[in-house]
Amino acid sequence: MTTPPTGPLQDQVVIVTGAGSGIGRASALAFARAGAHVLAVGRRAEALRHSAAQHRGIAVLPADITAIGAAQAVIDAATQRWGRVDVLVNNAGATAVMPLADTTAQRISDLFALNVTAPSLLARAALPHLRAGRGAIVNVSSTYGHRPLPGAAHYAASKAALEQLTRSWALELAADGVRVNALAPGPTESEALSAAGLPDAVVEQIKQDESARIPLGRRGTPEEVAAWIVHLADPAAPWITGQVLTVDGGLELT
């Protein structure tokens, strides 16, 4: 008789936003390989299907998490399928090149809607289930959540806000046994720069410049970041909360 596969998060229910590419896709796959049931959420249905094709433990939900009612719909989709939510990974976000001279109210509003408001509403909607199972929230910030970023100050500010939410929620929810941590990746191979509307030549130059500044001499991979997201969510790490873990090849030291 074959023994069913087991893992450190066996039968846990995990929601990962922004799961159609990059860190989100790698995280969904890492959680599934650890035994979890994963709901992969994102705007692009085809990209999500590509993520799900890599592991049978991944289900998909195409959704714009900034839409009215989307947060509750995401949580309902998970609970209707598996009856619970144990981990929420707020990974979806946008990078915005926005020098002060080009700043508009609408661009600020759109950026914060995705990077700050949507994670907040998802956490609120998931809270009853996280309390019931003494679950965990992992917010994906950036090394620029605590470093200045000229030309993209509002992006950095949105990630700084997410880090402060992480600390405050951790204190607020500690009595309920709900852990809240953040992972702050440095420059990582993903579609984020292209998605920000930058030309290919500019993207390539940014990547080269970033690699030159990183002490370990290269950009990170989504898989390297995803491994630490799983560690922070793992029930085997029950005494870590309110922390912002930077994984950036030493960039923070420069």
C-alpha positions, 0 to 999 in steps of 0.5 A: 500500500502506498503511503500518501505524500505528506509535508510540513503544511499537509492539508493547510489551506493557503491563499496566495495573491499575485500567483500568476508569475514570479514570487507568487507562482513560486510560492503557490508551488512551494506551498503545494509541494509542502502539502497545502491546498493552495488557492492561487489568485490573480488577474490573468486567468491564463497565467494562473492556469499555467501555475496550477498546471505545475501541481495538482494541489493548486486551484485558481481564482481569477480576480481583481483584488482591488474590486469592491467585494473581491476580498470576501469573494476570495475568502469564500472561494477557499472556504467553500472548497476546503472549509477553512483558511490557514494562511494568507499570503499578500503577495500581489502588488505593483511597482510604479516609477513615479518621480515627484514631478509626475505624481498624480492623485489617481496614480497614488490611489491606484498604487495604494489600492493594490499594495495597501488597501487590498491586503488589508481587506483580504486580512480582514475577511480572512480573520475569523478563519485565521483566528479559528485555526491560529493561522498566519499572514505573510505580507510581501514587502520589498527591501525598498519598504525600508530603503529610499527609492528615488523616482519611485517614492510612493512605491517605497511608501506603500511597502513601508505601510505594509511593513507597519501594518505587519507589526501592528497586526502582529500585536493586535492579533497575538492574543488570538494566536494569529502570527503576522510577518513580512518578507522583504525581497530585494531585486528578484527575477520577475515580470514586475519591471516590464509590468511597470511599463518600462521599455526592455532596454531600460529593464535590462539596464536596471537589472544590470545596475541592481546586480552590480550593487548587490553584495552577492553579485546577482538578483534573486530567484522567485524560488529563493524568496518563496522558500522563506515565505513558506518558512514564515507561514509554517506552523513549525515556526510558532514563536515568530511574529511581527518580523520583516525578514529581508532576503536581498543578497546583502543589498540592505547592508550597502 
